[in-house]
């Protein structure tokens, strides 16, 4: 009887560890989006997370919401500096997330400043 309970406990523990390992390492998709960085903030009651939004259209109707992991210090600093500017972000999309990671399934891994296609340069 003890052997069966030990096996059941081991299977349960292994299942839980496998599930969280999968959530931590597996990504659903990755890609690039660009737009005007309209919001970037550190928010939350229990878990403080970095959240932001990019407007991908002229009217602001297309909003891309994203999160940034606390460990990505360089990305956080770049986003703080580039708020209000046109940016291109590289992201990974996860299957699921943990509450202490952020509100969305999209996590920014790199950010670059870009030229806005909506602004007309009079000197060209």
C-alpha positions in Angstrom: 0.0 0.0 0.0 2.8 2.4 0.8 4.5 1.6 -2.5 1.3 2.5 -4.4 0.9 5.8 -2.5 4.5 6.6 -3.1 4.1 6.0 -6.9 0.9 8.2 -7.0 2.6 11.0 -5.1 5.6 10.8 -7.4 3.4 10.9 -10.5 1.5 13.9 -9.1 4.7 15.8 -8.2 6.2 15.0 -11.6 3.0 16.2 -13.4 3.0 19.5 -11.5 6.7 20.1 -12.2 6.3 19.2 -15.9 3.3 21.6 -16.2 5.1 24.5 -14.7 8.3 23.8 -16.7 6.2 23.8 -19.9 4.6 27.1 -19.0 8.0 28.6 -18.2 9.8 27.6 -21.4 7.2 27.0 -24.1 6.1 29.8 -26.4 3.1 29.8 -28.7 4.4 32.3 -31.2 6.9 35.1 -31.6 6.9 38.1 -33.8 7.3 41.8 -34.3 4.8 44.7 -34.0 5.2 48.4 -34.4 3.3 51.5 -33.5 3.2 54.4 -31.2 4.1 53.6 -27.6 1.1 55.2 -25.8 1.4 53.6 -22.3 4.0 51.9 -20.1 3.5 51.5 -16.4 4.4 49.5 -13.3 1.1 48.4 -11.8 -0.6 45.9 -9.6 -1.8 45.3 -6.0 -0.2 42.0 -5.0 2.2 41.5 -7.9 3.7 44.6 -9.5 4.1 44.0 -13.2 5.2 46.1 -16.2 2.4 46.6 -18.7 2.2 48.7 -21.9 0.2 49.5 -25.0 1.1 50.3 -28.6 -1.3 52.1 -30.9 -1.1 50.4 -34.3 -3.5 52.7 -36.1 -4.2 56.4 -36.7 -7.4 56.4 -34.7 -6.0 54.4 -31.8 -8.6 51.6 -32.5 -5.9 48.9 -32.8 -4.2 48.6 -29.5 -1.6 45.9 -28.8 -1.3 45.3 -25.0 1.9 43.7 -23.7 3.9 42.8 -20.6 7.6 42.9 -19.8 9.3 40.5 -17.4 11.0 42.2 -14.4 14.3 40.5 -15.4 14.4 42.5 -18.7 15.9 45.6 -17.2 17.2 47.0 -20.5 13.8 46.6 -22.2 12.1 48.3 -19.3 14.6 51.2 -19.5 14.2 51.6 -23.2 10.4 51.6 -23.1 10.4 54.2 -20.4 12.6 56.4 -22.6 10.6 55.8 -25.8 7.1 56.5 -24.5 5.2 58.6 -27.0 7.4 57.6 -29.9 7.1 55.1 -32.8 8.7 51.8 -31.8 9.2 48.3 -33.2 8.9 45.5 -30.5 9.9 41.9 -30.7 7.7 39.6 -28.6 7.0 36.1 -27.6 3.5 34.8 -26.9 3.0 32.2 -24.2 0.3 29.6 -23.8 -0.5 30.7 -20.3 1.0 33.1 -17.8 1.5 33.4 -14.1 0.0 36.4 -12.2 3.5 37.7 -11.2 4.6 37.8 -14.9 2.0 40.2 -16.2 -1.6 40.7 -17.4 -1.1 39.6 -21.0 0.3 36.6 -22.8 2.6 38.8 -24.9 6.1 39.5 -23.5 8.4 42.1 -25.1 12.0 40.8 -25.5 13.5 43.7 -27.5 12.5 47.3 -28.5 13.8 49.6 -31.2 12.9 53.2 -32.1 11.5 53.5 -35.6 10.5 56.2 -38.0 6.8 56.7 -38.0 5.2 56.1 -41.4 2.4 58.6 -40.5 4.6 61.6 -40.2 5.6 63.6 -43.3 9.2 64.7 -43.5 9.2 68.1 -45.3 13.0 67.9 -46.0 12.8 64.7 -48.2 
